[in-house]
């Protein structure tokens, strides 16, 4: 994704003294990420998914490991299927039927990683995909009003050799390809950068205000309101943008104040079960009320 308004991001290099190692526990997150009052989301399952994705190594779009992961996601999603993306890429789509015919809500995340040697994208890619698949496995058919369409996007990252200042033109390939098919959706919720320790997710600048208010209300009921502060960060070009351009109210759950953005220190040690759980429980509280 690319920021189109100023956001201050810590650009810390990993060093022997930096907090880039560890066993992936929650000690660092415990003081700041509240424990949810609900217990419907399987955070341990989501963390296991992040771990398995990271174990594959780098997963840039079109690579053998990316295609291997896509097959795993297809099997994990209910009614999982591939949807072709130009350039030989593949989105993965799953569906949970709702009670109200004709109503659709899209939940998305990208599963590819930036094409950087050694970059495993634990937060940037794996965390959103893990919550997406766990939600799809947890929500029961017809327990919510709209049909839920879960989409794991391929090709979110900029292809090698393309300039960063043309991110919007060349990246977001999966979401651009599939968004027109869901122009009638009532809402789109994107999960990106949602697993890091000390998670804080302010409203992204282009995210729909009314839908964001519903998310914050759901987070409050789940006991994790502190993770979603009443603040707005800059506007970010991400996989929700093609849906906005189709007229779909959309929000991007992203904590862009992440020191390991597109750095090799974005590894499993950066991930917190508490953070995954906070987002998962907020979503579990939100979806039945849409």
GICORQUI-V482538 format. One record per residue. N is the residue number from 1. RES is the residue in one letter. PSI is psi as a letter, one per 20 degrees, with the letter a starting at -180 (NA if undefined). OMEGA is omega in whole degrees, -180 to 180 (NA if undefined). D_FIRST is the distance of its C-alpha to the first C-alpha in Angstrom with 1 decimal. Layout:
[[N	RES	PSI	OMEGA	D_FIRST] [N	RES	PSI	OMEGA	D_FIRST]]
//
This chain:
[[1	X	r	-178	0.0] [2	X	p	179	3.8] [3	X	p	179	6.9] [4	X	j	166	9.7] [5	X	q	-172	12.4] [6	X	p	170	13.8] [7	X	p	176	12.9] [8	X	o	-179	15.1] [9	X	p	176	13.7] [10	X	p	-178	16.3] [11	X	m	-176	16.0] [12	X	p	175	18.9] [13	X	p	175	20.1] [14	X	q	177	21.7] [15	X	r	178	25.4] [16	X	h	-179	28.5] [17	X	i	-178	28.6] [18	X	q	-178	25.0] [19	X	m	-177	24.4] [20	X	i	-180	22.6] [21	X	b	178	25.3] [22	X	r	-174	27.1] [23	X	j	178	27.8] [24	X	j	179	25.0] [25	X	a	-173	27.4] [26	X	j	-176	27.0] [27	X	g	-179	29.2] [28	X	h	-175	26.6] [29	X	h	-170	25.1] [30	X	g	-178	28.5] [31	X	h	-170	29.3] [32	X	h	178	26.1] [33	X	o	-175	24.9] [34	X	q	174	27.8] [35	X	p	-178	29.4] [36	X	q	176	29.0] [37	X	i	180	32.3] [38	X	r	178	31.5] [39	X	m	-180	31.7] [40	X	h	-177	30.3] [41	X	p	-178	27.1] [42	X	n	-178	27.6] [43	X	h	179	25.5] [44	X	h	177	27.4] [45	X	h	178	26.5] [46	X	g	178	22.7] [47	X	g	177	23.1] [48	X	h	178	25.1] [49	X	g	177	22.3] [50	X	g	-178	19.8] [51	X	g	-179	22.7] [52	X	h	177	23.4] [53	X	g	-180	19.9] [54	X	h	-180	19.8] [55	X	h	176	23.3] [56	X	h	-176	22.3] [57	X	a	178	20.5] [58	X	q	-175	17.5] [59	X	l	179	16.3] [60	X	q	-177	14.4] [61	X	p	179	14.5] [62	X	i	-179	18.1] [63	X	r	179	19.6] [64	X	h	-179	22.7] [65	X	h	175	21.3] [66	X	g	179	18.4] [67	X	h	175	21.2] [68	X	g	178	23.2] [69	X	g	179	20.7] [70	X	h	178	20.3] [71	X	h	177	24.1] [72	X	g	180	24.1] [73	X	g	179	21.7] [74	X	g	179	23.9] [75	X	h	-178	26.9] [76	X	h	-176	25.5] [77	X	p	175	24.5] [78	X	p	-177	27.5] [79	X	k	-174	28.4] [80	X	p	-179	25.6] [81	X	q	176	25.1] [82	X	q	173	22.9] [83	X	p	-173	21.5] [84	X	q	175	21.1] [85	X	p	180	18.1] [86	X	q	-179	19.0] [87	X	j	178	19.3] [88	X	j	179	20.9] [89	X	r	-176	17.9] [90	X	p	163	18.6] [91	X	q	175	17.2] [92	X	p	-172	19.4] [93	X	p	173	21.0] [94	X	q	-175	23.5] [95	X	p	171	25.6] [96	X	o	-176	27.7] [97	X	q	176	30.3] [98	X	a	-178	30.9] [99	X	h	-173	34.2] [100	X	o	180	33.5] [101	X	p	176	33.5] [102	X	i	179	31.1] [103	X	p	-177	28.6] [104	X	p	171	25.1] [105	X	p	-179	22.1] [106	X	p	172	18.9] [107	X	p	-174	17.2] [108	X	q	173	14.1] [109	X	q	177	12.0] [110	X	q	-177	10.5] [111	X	i	178	13.0] [112	X	q	177	12.0] [113	X	q	176	11.3] [114	X	p	-177	10.2] [115	X	m	178	13.4] [116	X	p	-180	14.9] [117	X	p	177	18.6] [118	X	j	-177	19.3] [119	X	o	-175	15.8] [120	X	i	171	16.3] [121	X	l	179	13.2] [122	X	g	178	15.6] [123	X	g	-177	13.2] [124	X	m	179	9.8] [125	X	f	-172	11.0] [126	X	h	-175	14.8] [127	X	g	179	15.2] [128	X	g	179	13.7] [129	X	h	-180	15.5] [130	X	g	179	18.6] [131	X	g	179	18.8] [132	X	g	-176	18.3] [133	X	h	179	21.1] [134	X	h	176	23.3] [135	X	g	-178	23.2] [136	X	h	180	24.1] [137	X	i	-174	27.0] [138	X	g	-178	28.2] [139	X	p	-178	28.3] [140	X	q	178	31.6] [141	X	p	176	32.2] [142	X	j	172	33.6] [143	X	i	174	33.0] [144	X	q	-176	30.5] [145	X	g	-179	31.1] [146	X	q	168	28.2] [147	X	p	-180	27.4] [148	X	p	178	24.2] [149	X	o	-179	22.0] [150	X	p	-176	19.7] [151	X	p	171	17.0] [152	X	o	-174	15.3] [153	X	p	170	12.7] [154	X	q	171	13.0] [155	X	k	175	10.9] [156	X	h	-176	7.3] [157	X	q	179	6.9] [158	X	p	178	8.3] [159	X	q	178	12.0] [160	X	q	177	14.4] [161	X	i	179	16.0] [162	X	p	-175	13.5] [163	X	q	-179	12.9] [164	X	h	-178	9.8] [165	X	i	175	11.2] [166	X	k	-179	11.1] [167	X	g	-176	7.5] [168	X	h	-178	8.3] [169	X	g	-170	11.6] [170	X	i	-178	11.1] [171	X	a	180	8.0] [172	X	k	-173	8.0] [173	X	g	-179	11.6] [174	X	g	-179	12.9] [175	X	h	176	12.0] [176	X	h	-176	13.3] [177	X	h	-170	16.3] [178	X	h	-176	17.4] [179	X	g	-180	16.6] [180	X	h	180	19.8] [181	X	i	-178	21.9] [182	X	k	180	21.1] [183	X	i	178	21.5] [184	X	j	180	24.4] [185	X	q	180	22.6] [186	X	h	-178	23.4] [187	X	q	173	20.2] [188	X	p	-180	16.8] [189	X	p	-178	15.4] [190	X	p	179	12.1] [191	X	o	-177	12.3] [192	X	p	-178	9.6] [193	X	l	-174	10.7] [194	X	j	-177	14.2] [195	X	i	-172	16.6] [196	X	q	176	17.0] [197	X	q	-178	20.3] [198	X	l	-175	21.1] [199	X	p	172	18.4] [200	X	p	-175	17.9] [201	X	n	172	15.7] [202	X	r	178	16.4] [203	X	p	174	15.6] [204	X	q	-167	12.3] [205	X	h	-178	13.5] [206	X	j	-177	13.3] [207	X	p	-177	14.4] [208	X	p	-174	18.0] [209	X	g	-178	20.5] [210	X	g	180	23.2] [211	X	h	178	21.1] [212	X	h	178	19.7] [213	X	h	177	23.3] [214	X	h	179	24.3] [215	X	g	-179	21.9] [216	X	h	177	23.2] [217	X	g	177	26.7] [218	X	g	179	26.2] [219	X	h	178	24.8] [220	X	g	178	28.0] [221	X	h	-180	30.2] [222	X	i	178	28.7] [223	X	j	-177	29.4] [224	X	k	-177	25.8] [225	X	h	-177	25.3] [226	X	h	178	24.7] [227	X	h	-177	21.3] [228	X	m	-173	20.2] [229	X	q	180	21.7] [230	X	m	-178	22.6] [231	X	r	177	20.1] [232	X	p	175	17.2] [233	X	a	-179	14.2] [234	X	r	177	12.2] [235	X	p	-175	10.4] [236	X	p	174	6.6] [237	X	o	-174	5.3] [238	X	a	-173	4.8] [239	X	i	175	7.8] [240	X	h	-174	10.2] [241	X	g	177	10.2] [242	X	h	178	12.4] [243	X	h	175	14.7] [244	X	g	-178	15.1] [245	X	i	172	16.1] [246	X	j	178	18.7] [247	X	j	-178	20.1] [248	X	p	175	19.1] [249	X	p	-170	18.8] [250	X	q	174	15.5] [251	X	q	-179	14.1] [252	X	o	176	11.0] [253	X	o	-175	12.5] [254	X	p	173	10.4] [255	X	n	-172	12.1] [256	X	i	176	9.9] [257	X	m	-171	13.2] [258	X	o	-173	13.1] [259	X	i	-178	15.1] [260	X	k	178	14.2] [261	X	o	180	10.4] [262	X	k	175	10.5] [263	X	q	-176	14.2] [264	X	i	178	17.0] [265	X	i	172	18.1] [266	X	m	-177	15.5] [267	X	a	-174	18.5] [268	X	h	-179	20.7] [269	X	i	-180	22.3] [270	X	i	-171	19.3] [271	X	p	180	19.7] [272	X	p	174	22.1] [273	X	h	180	24.0] [274	X	h	180	24.6] [275	X	g	177	20.9] [276	X	g	-179	20.5] [277	X	g	-179	23.7] [278	X	g	179	22.9] [279	X	g	-180	19.9] [280	X	g	-180	22.0] [281	X	h	175	25.1] [282	X	g	178	23.4] [283	X	g	179	22.1] [284	X	h	177	25.6] [285	X	h	-177	27.2] [286	X	g	-168	25.0] [287	X	g	179	25.2] [288	X	i	-177	29.0] [289	X	j	178	29.1] [290	X	NA	NA	26.9]]
//
